[in-house]
Amino acid sequence: MEQYLPLAGQLTFGGVAGFLSGYALKKVGRVLAFALGLLFVIVQLLAYAGYLEVHWTRIQSDVEPLFQQETLKGFWQKLLEVLTYNLPFASGFAAGMVLGLKRG
């Protein structure tokens, strides 16, 4: 039984660290989404008033590849790789992070 205590401690700490990271990422994501939405409204108001001209088709062609499934999957895998680098509790961290993203 005592042989499993270090493993249990690592999984517990990894789960808590992952949950907190996921929770924080979701909160930051909400703030970023709000800021980008506000920026869009400001740009549209300035375009409507005639102060600037926006080429939305060009923006769409530049941004669209970033939202393809392979790109998003690669980003998620890279994020987990960076956040769990050199951590013995990576599995607990990943599970906790998913839970934190859901709860956040």
N, CA, C and O atoms as a GROMACS GRO file, in nm:
protein
  416
    1MET      N    1   0.082  -0.119   0.000
    1MET     CA    2   0.000   0.000   0.000
    1MET      C    3   0.087   0.126   0.000
    1MET      O    4   0.057   0.223  -0.070
    2GLU      N    5   0.192   0.124   0.079
    2GLU     CA    6   0.279   0.241   0.086
    2GLU      C    7   0.351   0.269  -0.045
    2GLU      O    8   0.393   0.382  -0.070
    3GLN      N    9   0.365   0.168  -0.126
    3GLN     CA   10   0.434   0.186  -0.254
    3GLN      C   11   0.350   0.271  -0.350
    3GLN      O   12   0.405   0.328  -0.445
    4TYR      N   13   0.220   0.280  -0.327
    4TYR     CA   14   0.133   0.357  -0.416
    4TYR      C   15   0.113   0.501  -0.369
    4TYR      O   16   0.055   0.581  -0.442
    5LEU      N   17   0.159   0.535  -0.251
    5LEU     CA   18   0.140   0.670  -0.199
    5LEU      C   19   0.206   0.777  -0.285
    5LEU      O   20   0.142   0.879  -0.313
    6PRO      N   21   0.331   0.760  -0.329
    6PRO     CA   22   0.390   0.863  -0.416
    6PRO      C   23   0.311   0.881  -0.546
    6PRO      O   24   0.293   0.993  -0.593
    7LEU      N   25   0.265   0.770  -0.604
    7LEU     CA   26   0.187   0.778  -0.726
    7LEU      C   27   0.054   0.850  -0.702
    7LEU      O   28   0.013   0.934  -0.783
    8ALA      N   29  -0.012   0.820  -0.592
    8ALA     CA   30  -0.138   0.885  -0.559
    8ALA      C   31  -0.117   1.035  -0.538
    8ALA      O   32  -0.198   1.117  -0.580
    9GLY      N   33  -0.007   1.070  -0.472
    9GLY     CA   34   0.023   1.211  -0.451
    9GLY      C   35   0.048   1.284  -0.582
    9GLY      O   36   0.002   1.397  -0.601
   10GLN      N   37   0.120   1.220  -0.674
   10GLN     CA   38   0.147   1.282  -0.804
   10GLN      C   39   0.018   1.300  -0.884
   10GLN      O   40  -0.003   1.404  -0.945
   11LEU      N   41  -0.067   1.197  -0.884
   11LEU     CA   42  -0.193   1.207  -0.957
   11LEU      C   43  -0.283   1.315  -0.898
   11LEU      O   44  -0.348   1.390  -0.971
   12THR      N   45  -0.286   1.323  -0.766
   12THR     CA   46  -0.368   1.425  -0.700
   12THR      C   47  -0.317   1.564  -0.732
   12THR      O   48  -0.394   1.652  -0.770
   13PHE      N   49  -0.187   1.585  -0.715
   13PHE     CA   50  -0.130   1.716  -0.745
   13PHE      C   51  -0.145   1.749  -0.892
   13PHE      O   52  -0.177   1.863  -0.928
   14GLY      N   53  -0.123   1.651  -0.979
   14GLY     CA   54  -0.139   1.674  -1.123
   14GLY      C   55  -0.282   1.709  -1.158
   14GLY      O   56  -0.305   1.798  -1.240
   15GLY      N   57  -0.377   1.642  -1.097
   15GLY     CA   58  -0.518   1.672  -1.123
   15GLY      C   59  -0.555   1.812  -1.079
   15GLY      O   60  -0.626   1.883  -1.150
   16VAL      N   61  -0.509   1.852  -0.961
   16VAL     CA   62  -0.538   1.986  -0.911
   16VAL      C   63  -0.471   2.092  -0.999
   16VAL      O   64  -0.534   2.192  -1.034
   17ALA      N   65  -0.345   2.070  -1.034
   17ALA     CA   66  -0.274   2.166  -1.119
   17ALA      C   67  -0.341   2.175  -1.257
   17ALA      O   68  -0.354   2.284  -1.312
   18GLY      N   69  -0.382   2.062  -1.310
   18GLY     CA   70  -0.450   2.061  -1.439
   18GLY      C   71  -0.584   2.132  -1.434
   18GLY      O   72  -0.618   2.209  -1.524
   19PHE      N   73  -0.661   2.107  -1.327
   19PHE     CA   74  -0.791   2.173  -1.311
   19PHE      C   75  -0.773   2.324  -1.306
   19PHE      O   76  -0.845   2.398  -1.373
   20LEU      N   77  -0.678   2.370  -1.226
   20LEU     CA   78  -0.655   2.514  -1.213
   20LEU      C   79  -0.609   2.575  -1.346
   20LEU      O   80  -0.650   2.686  -1.380
   21SER      N   81  -0.524   2.504  -1.418
   21SER     CA   82  -0.479   2.553  -1.549
   21SER      C   83  -0.595   2.561  -1.647
   21SER      O   84  -0.610   2.660  -1.718
   22GLY      N   85  -0.676   2.456  -1.653
   22GLY     CA   86  -0.790   2.456  -1.743
   22GLY      C   87  -0.890   2.565  -1.708
   22GLY      O   88  -0.944   2.632  -1.796
   23TYR      N   89  -0.916   2.582  -1.580
   23TYR     CA   90  -1.009   2.685  -1.533
   23TYR      C   91  -0.959   2.824  -1.574
   23TYR      O   92  -1.035   2.906  -1.625
   24ALA      N   93  -0.829   2.847  -1.552
   24ALA     CA   94  -0.771   2.978  -1.588
   24ALA      C   95  -0.773   2.999  -1.739
   24ALA      O   96  -0.804   3.109  -1.785
   25LEU      N   97  -0.741   2.895  -1.816
   25LEU     CA   98  -0.744   2.908  -1.962
   25LEU      C   99  -0.883   2.944  -2.012
   25LEU      O  100  -0.898   3.025  -2.103
   26LYS      N  101  -0.984   2.884  -1.954
   26LYS     CA  102  -1.120   2.914  -1.998
   26LYS      C  103  -1.158   3.057  -1.963
   26LYS      O  104  -1.222   3.125  -2.043
   27LYS      N  105  -1.119   3.105  -1.845
   27LYS     CA  106  -1.149   3.242  -1.807
   27LYS      C  107  -1.077   3.341  -1.898
   27LYS      O  108  -1.136   3.440  -1.942
   28VAL      N  109  -0.950   3.315  -1.927
   28VAL     CA  110  -0.874   3.402  -2.018
   28VAL      C  111  -0.936   3.398  -2.157
   28VAL      O  112  -0.944   3.500  -2.224
   29GLY      N  113  -0.980   3.280  -2.199
   29GLY     CA  114  -1.045   3.267  -2.328
   29GLY      C  115  -1.172   3.350  -2.338
   29GLY      O  116  -1.199   3.409  -2.442
   30ARG      N  117  -1.248   3.355  -2.231
   30ARG     CA  118  -1.370   3.437  -2.230
   30ARG      C  119  -1.336   3.585  -2.242
   30ARG      O  120  -1.402   3.658  -2.316
   31VAL      N  121  -1.234   3.630  -2.171
   31VAL     CA  122  -1.193   3.770  -2.180
   31VAL      C  123  -1.144   3.801  -2.320
   31VAL      O  124  -1.175   3.907  -2.376
   32LEU      N  125  -1.067   3.710  -2.378
   32LEU     CA  126  -1.017   3.729  -2.514
   32LEU      C  127  -1.132   3.733  -2.614
   32LEU      O  128  -1.131   3.815  -2.705
   33ALA      N  129  -1.231   3.645  -2.599
   33ALA     CA  130  -1.346   3.645  -2.688
   33ALA      C  131  -1.424   3.776  -2.676
   33ALA      O  132  -1.469   3.831  -2.777
   34PHE      N  133  -1.439   3.827  -2.555
   34PHE     CA  134  -1.507   3.954  -2.535
   34PHE      C  135  -1.430   4.068  -2.604
   34PHE      O  136  -1.490   4.152  -2.671
   35ALA      N  137  -1.297   4.068  -2.586
   35ALA     CA  138  -1.215   4.174  -2.646
   35ALA      C  139  -1.221   4.168  -2.799
   35ALA      O  140  -1.231   4.272  -2.864
   36LEU      N  141  -1.215   4.048  -2.855
   36LEU     CA  142  -1.222   4.036  -3.002
   36LEU      C  143  -1.360   4.076  -3.053
   36LEU      O  144  -1.371   4.139  -3.158
   37GLY      N  145  -1.465   4.040  -2.980
   37GLY     CA  146  -1.599   4.082  -3.019
   37GLY      C  147  -1.615   4.233  -3.016
   37GLY      O  148  -1.675   4.292  -3.106
   38LEU      N  149  -1.561   4.295  -2.911
   38LEU     CA  150  -1.566   4.440  -2.900
   38LEU      C  151  -1.486   4.506  -3.012
   38LEU      O  152  -1.530   4.607  -3.069
   39LEU      N  153  -1.371   4.451  -3.045
   39LEU     CA  154  -1.290   4.502  -3.156
   39LEU      C  155  -1.368   4.494  -3.287
   39LEU      O  156  -1.364   4.587  -3.368
   40PHE      N  157  -1.438   4.383  -3.309
   40PHE     CA  158  -1.519   4.368  -3.430
   40PHE      C  159  -1.626   4.476  -3.438
   40PHE      O  160  -1.645   4.536  -3.544
   41VAL      N  161  -1.694   4.502  -3.327
   41VAL     CA  162  -1.798   4.605  -3.326
   41VAL      C  163  -1.739   4.742  -3.357
   41VAL      O  164  -1.797   4.819  -3.433
   42ILE      N  165  -1.624   4.773  -3.298
   42ILE     CA  166  -1.559   4.903  -3.323
   42ILE      C  167  -1.518   4.916  -3.468
   42ILE      O  168  -1.539   5.021  -3.530
   43VAL      N  169  -1.460   4.809  -3.525
   43VAL     CA  170  -1.420   4.812  -3.666
   43VAL      C  171  -1.542   4.831  -3.755
   43VAL      O  172  -1.537   4.909  -3.851
   44GLN      N  173  -1.650   4.762  -3.725
   44GLN     CA  174  -1.772   4.777  -3.805
   44GLN      C  175  -1.829   4.918  -3.795
   44GLN      O  176  -1.875   4.974  -3.894
   45LEU      N  177  -1.826   4.976  -3.675
   45LEU     CA  178  -1.874   5.113  -3.659
   45LEU      C  179  -1.789   5.211  -3.740
   45LEU      O  180  -1.842   5.302  -3.805
   46LEU      N  181  -1.657   5.193  -3.735
   46LEU     CA  182  -1.568   5.281  -3.812
   46LEU      C  183  -1.587   5.262  -3.962
   46LEU      O  184  -1.579   5.359  -4.038
   47ALA      N  185  -1.610   5.139  -4.006
   47ALA     CA  186  -1.635   5.113  -4.148
   47ALA      C  187  -1.768   5.175  -4.191
   47ALA      O  188  -1.778   5.233  -4.299
   48TYR      N  189  -1.868   5.161  -4.108
   48TYR     CA  190  -2.000   5.217  -4.138
   48TYR      C  191  -1.994   5.369  -4.149
   48TYR      O  192  -2.060   5.430  -4.233
   49ALA      N  193  -1.913   5.430  -4.062
   49ALA     CA  194  -1.900   5.576  -4.062
   49ALA      C  195  -1.810   5.625  -4.175
   49ALA      O  196  -1.799   5.746  -4.197
   50GLY      N  197  -1.745   5.534  -4.246
   50GLY     CA  198  -1.662   5.573  -4.360
   50GLY      C  199  -1.518   5.605  -4.326
   50GLY      O  200  -1.446   5.659  -4.409
   51TYR      N  201  -1.474   5.572  -4.206
   51TYR     CA  202  -1.337   5.601  -4.165
   51TYR      C  203  -1.237   5.496  -4.213
   51TYR      O  204  -1.118   5.525  -4.226
   52LEU      N  205  -1.285   5.376  -4.239
   52LEU     CA  206  -1.195   5.273  -4.289
   52LEU      C  207  -1.272   5.175  -4.376
   52LEU      O  208  -1.395   5.167  -4.372
   53GLU      N  209  -1.196   5.099  -4.455
   53GLU     CA  210  -1.254   4.998  -4.542
   53GLU      C  211  -1.195   4.863  -4.505
   53GLU      O  212  -1.073   4.849  -4.494
   54VAL      N  213  -1.280   4.765  -4.485
   54VAL     CA  214  -1.236   4.633  -4.441
   54VAL      C  215  -1.260   4.534  -4.555
   54VAL      O  216  -1.368   4.528  -4.612
   55HIS      N  217  -1.158   4.456  -4.587
   55HIS     CA  218  -1.168   4.353  -4.689
   55HIS      C  219  -1.193   4.219  -4.620
   55HIS      O  220  -1.100   4.143  -4.594
   56TRP      N  221  -1.320   4.192  -4.588
   56TRP     CA  222  -1.356   4.075  -4.510
   56TRP      C  223  -1.322   3.945  -4.582
   56TRP      O  224  -1.289   3.846  -4.516
   57THR      N  225  -1.331   3.941  -4.713
   57THR     CA  226  -1.298   3.816  -4.785
   57THR      C  227  -1.150   3.782  -4.770
   57THR      O  228  -1.115   3.665  -4.758
   58ARG      N  229  -1.065   3.882  -4.769
   58ARG     CA  230  -0.922   3.857  -4.749
   58ARG      C  231  -0.895   3.810  -4.606
   58ARG      O  232  -0.816   3.718  -4.584
   59ILE      N  233  -0.961   3.872  -4.510
   59ILE     CA  234  -0.945   3.831  -4.370
   59ILE      C  235  -0.993   3.687  -4.354
   59ILE      O  236  -0.928   3.607  -4.286
   60GLN      N  237  -1.105   3.653  -4.415
   60GLN     CA  238  -1.157   3.517  -4.406
   60GLN      C  239  -1.060   3.417  -4.466
   60GLN      O  240  -1.038   3.311  -4.408
   61SER      N  241  -1.002   3.448  -4.581
   61SER     CA  242  -0.908   3.353  -4.643
   61SER      C  243  -0.780   3.339  -4.562
   61SER      O  244  -0.716   3.234  -4.567
   62ASP      N  245  -0.741   3.441  -4.488
   62ASP     CA  246  -0.621   3.433  -4.405
   62ASP      C  247  -0.647   3.357  -4.274
   62ASP      O  248  -0.558   3.288  -4.224
   63VAL      N  249  -0.768   3.371  -4.219
   63VAL     CA  250  -0.798   3.316  -4.087
   63VAL      C  251  -0.857   3.175  -4.095
   63VAL      O  252  -0.836   3.095  -4.004
   64GLU      N  253  -0.928   3.145  -4.201
   64GLU     CA  254  -0.998   3.017  -4.212
   64GLU      C  255  -0.909   2.894  -4.190
   64GLU      O  256  -0.953   2.800  -4.123
   65PRO      N  257  -0.786   2.890  -4.243
   65PRO     CA  258  -0.702   2.771  -4.219
   65PRO      C  259  -0.669   2.747  -4.072
   65PRO      O  260  -0.640   2.634  -4.034
   66LEU      N  261  -0.673   2.850  -3.989
   66LEU     CA  262  -0.642   2.835  -3.847
   66LEU      C  263  -0.749   2.756  -3.773
   66LEU      O  264  -0.723   2.702  -3.665
   67PHE      N  265  -0.869   2.748  -3.829
   67PHE     CA  266  -0.980   2.682  -3.762
   67PHE      C  267  -1.014   2.545  -3.820
   67PHE      O  268  -1.119   2.489  -3.790
   68GLN      N  269  -0.925   2.492  -3.902
   68GLN     CA  270  -0.946   2.356  -3.953
   68GLN      C  271  -0.915   2.257  -3.842
   68GLN      O  272  -0.836   2.284  -3.752
   69GLN      N  273  -0.979   2.140  -3.850
   69GLN     CA  274  -0.970   2.042  -3.742
   69GLN      C  275  -0.826   1.999  -3.716
   69GLN      O  276  -0.787   1.985  -3.600
   70GLU      N  277  -0.747   1.978  -3.820
   70GLU     CA  278  -0.608   1.935  -3.799
   70GLU      C  279  -0.527   2.041  -3.726
   70GLU      O  280  -0.445   2.009  -3.640
   71THR      N  281  -0.550   2.166  -3.760
   71THR     CA  282  -0.477   2.275  -3.695
   71THR      C  283  -0.514   2.285  -3.548
   71THR      O  284  -0.427   2.299  -3.462
   72LEU      N  285  -0.644   2.278  -3.518
   72LEU     CA  286  -0.689   2.287  -3.378
   72LEU      C  287  -0.641   2.167  -3.297
   72LEU      O  288  -0.602   2.182  -3.181
   73LYS      N  289  -0.643   2.048  -3.356
   73LYS     CA  290  -0.596   1.929  -3.286
   73LYS      C  291  -0.446   1.940  -3.257
   73LYS      O  292  -0.401   1.905  -3.148
   74GLY      N  293  -0.371   1.988  -3.355
   74GLY     CA  294  -0.227   2.007  -3.334
   74GLY      C  295  -0.198   2.110  -3.227
   74GLY      O  296  -0.106   2.093  -3.148
   75PHE      N  297  -0.278   2.218  -3.224
   75PHE     CA  298  -0.261   2.320  -3.120
   75PHE      C  299  -0.288   2.261  -2.982
   75PHE      O  300  -0.213   2.287  -2.888
   76TRP      N  301  -0.396   2.182  -2.970
   76TRP     CA  302  -0.431   2.120  -2.841
   76TRP      C  303  -0.320   2.026  -2.795
   76TRP      O  304  -0.282   2.028  -2.678
   77GLN      N  305  -0.268   1.944  -2.886
   77GLN     CA  306  -0.161   1.851  -2.849
   77GLN      C  307  -0.034   1.926  -2.809
   77GLN      O  308   0.033   1.886  -2.714
   78LYS      N  309  -0.002   2.032  -2.880
   78LYS     CA  310   0.116   2.111  -2.846
   78LYS      C  311   0.099   2.179  -2.710
   78LYS      O  312   0.194   2.187  -2.632
   79LEU      N  313  -0.021   2.230  -2.683
   79LEU     CA  314  -0.048   2.294  -2.555
   79LEU      C  315  -0.029   2.194  -2.440
   79LEU      O  316   0.035   2.226  -2.340
   80LEU      N  317  -0.085   2.074  -2.455
   80LEU     CA  318  -0.068   1.972  -2.351
   80LEU      C  319   0.078   1.931  -2.336
   80LEU      O  320   0.125   1.907  -2.225
   81GLU      N  321   0.150   1.922  -2.449
   81GLU     CA  322   0.292   1.887  -2.444
   81GLU      C  323   0.371   1.991  -2.365
   81GLU      O  324   0.457   1.956  -2.284
   82VAL      N  325   0.343   2.117  -2.389
   82VAL     CA  326   0.414   2.225  -2.319
   82VAL      C  327   0.378   2.226  -2.171
   82VAL      O  328   0.466   2.240  -2.086
   83LEU      N  329   0.249   2.212  -2.140
   83LEU     CA  330   0.206   2.222  -2.000
   83LEU      C  331   0.244   2.101  -1.916
   83LEU      O  332   0.254   2.111  -1.794
   84THR      N  333   0.267   1.987  -1.980
   84THR     CA  334   0.303   1.867  -1.904
   84THR      C  335   0.450   1.829  -1.921
   84THR      O  336   0.491   1.720  -1.881
   85TYR      N  337   0.529   1.918  -1.979
   85TYR     CA  338   0.671   1.889  -2.001
   85TYR      C  339   0.741   1.860  -1.868
   85TYR      O  340   0.732   1.938  -1.773
   86ASN      N  341   0.809   1.749  -1.862
   86ASN     CA  342   0.891   1.710  -1.748
   86ASN      C  343   0.811   1.696  -1.618
   86ASN      O  344   0.865   1.715  -1.509
   87LEU      N  345   0.684   1.662  -1.631
   87LEU     CA  346   0.601   1.644  -1.513
   87LEU      C  347   0.568   1.496  -1.497
   87LEU      O  348   0.519   1.434  -1.592
   88PRO      N  349   0.592   1.440  -1.382
   88PRO     CA  350   0.561   1.298  -1.361
   88PRO      C  351   0.411   1.272  -1.348
   88PRO      O  352   0.368   1.157  -1.350
   89PHE      N  353   0.333   1.377  -1.334
   89PHE     CA  354   0.190   1.360  -1.312
   89PHE      C  355   0.109   1.406  -1.433
   89PHE      O  356   0.000   1.460  -1.417
   90ALA      N  357   0.162   1.384  -1.553
   90ALA     CA  358   0.099   1.435  -1.674
   90ALA      C  359  -0.042   1.380  -1.695
   90ALA      O  360  -0.129   1.453  -1.742
   91SER      N  361  -0.065   1.255  -1.664
   91SER     CA  362  -0.198   1.199  -1.687
   91SER      C  363  -0.302   1.263  -1.595
   91SER      O  364  -0.413   1.295  -1.639
   92GLY      N  365  -0.267   1.283  -1.471
   92GLY     CA  366  -0.358   1.352  -1.379
   92GLY      C  367  -0.380   1.496  -1.422
   92GLY      O  368  -0.490   1.550  -1.408
   93PHE      N  369  -0.274   1.559  -1.473
   93PHE     CA  370  -0.283   1.697  -1.519
   93PHE      C  371  -0.380   1.709  -1.636
   93PHE      O  372  -0.465   1.798  -1.638
   94ALA      N  373  -0.366   1.620  -1.734
   94ALA     CA  374  -0.451   1.625  -1.852
   94ALA      C  375  -0.598   1.606  -1.814
   94ALA      O  376  -0.685   1.680  -1.863
   95ALA      N  377  -0.627   1.510  -1.729
   95ALA     CA  378  -0.764   1.486  -1.686
   95ALA      C  379  -0.818   1.607  -1.609
   95ALA      O  380  -0.931   1.649  -1.630
   96GLY      N  381  -0.737   1.660  -1.520
   96GLY     CA  382  -0.779   1.778  -1.444
   96GLY      C  383  -0.801   1.899  -1.531
   96GLY      O  384  -0.891   1.979  -1.506
   97MET      N  385  -0.719   1.914  -1.635
   97MET     CA  386  -0.733   2.026  -1.725
   97MET      C  387  -0.865   2.021  -1.803
   97MET      O  388  -0.933   2.122  -1.820
   98VAL      N  389  -0.899   1.903  -1.849
   98VAL     CA  390  -1.027   1.887  -1.920
   98VAL      C  391  -1.142   1.922  -1.825
   98VAL      O  392  -1.237   1.990  -1.865
   99LEU      N  393  -1.135   1.876  -1.701
   99LEU     CA  394  -1.240   1.907  -1.603
   99LEU      C  395  -1.245   2.057  -1.574
   99LEU      O  396  -1.353   2.115  -1.563
  100GLY      N  397  -1.128   2.120  -1.563
  100GLY     CA  398  -1.122   2.264  -1.538
  100GLY      C  399  -1.179   2.345  -1.654
  100GLY      O  400  -1.245   2.447  -1.633
  101LEU      N  401  -1.155   2.299  -1.777
  101LEU     CA  402  -1.212   2.366  -1.894
  101LEU      C  403  -1.364   2.352  -1.895
  101LEU      O  404  -1.435   2.444  -1.936
  102LYS      N  405  -1.414   2.238  -1.851
  102LYS     CA  406  -1.560   2.220  -1.847
  102LYS      C  407  -1.625   2.303  -1.738
  102LYS      O  408  -1.732   2.358  -1.758
  103ARG      N  409  -1.560   2.311  -1.622
  103ARG     CA  410  -1.617   2.382  -1.508
  103ARG      C  411  -1.600   2.534  -1.516
  103ARG      O  412  -1.683   2.609  -1.465
  104GLY      N  413  -1.492   2.579  -1.580
  104GLY     CA  414  -1.458   2.721  -1.584
  104GLY      C  415  -1.558   2.803  -1.644
  104GLY      O  416  -1.541   2.925  -1.653
   0.00000   0.00000   0.00000
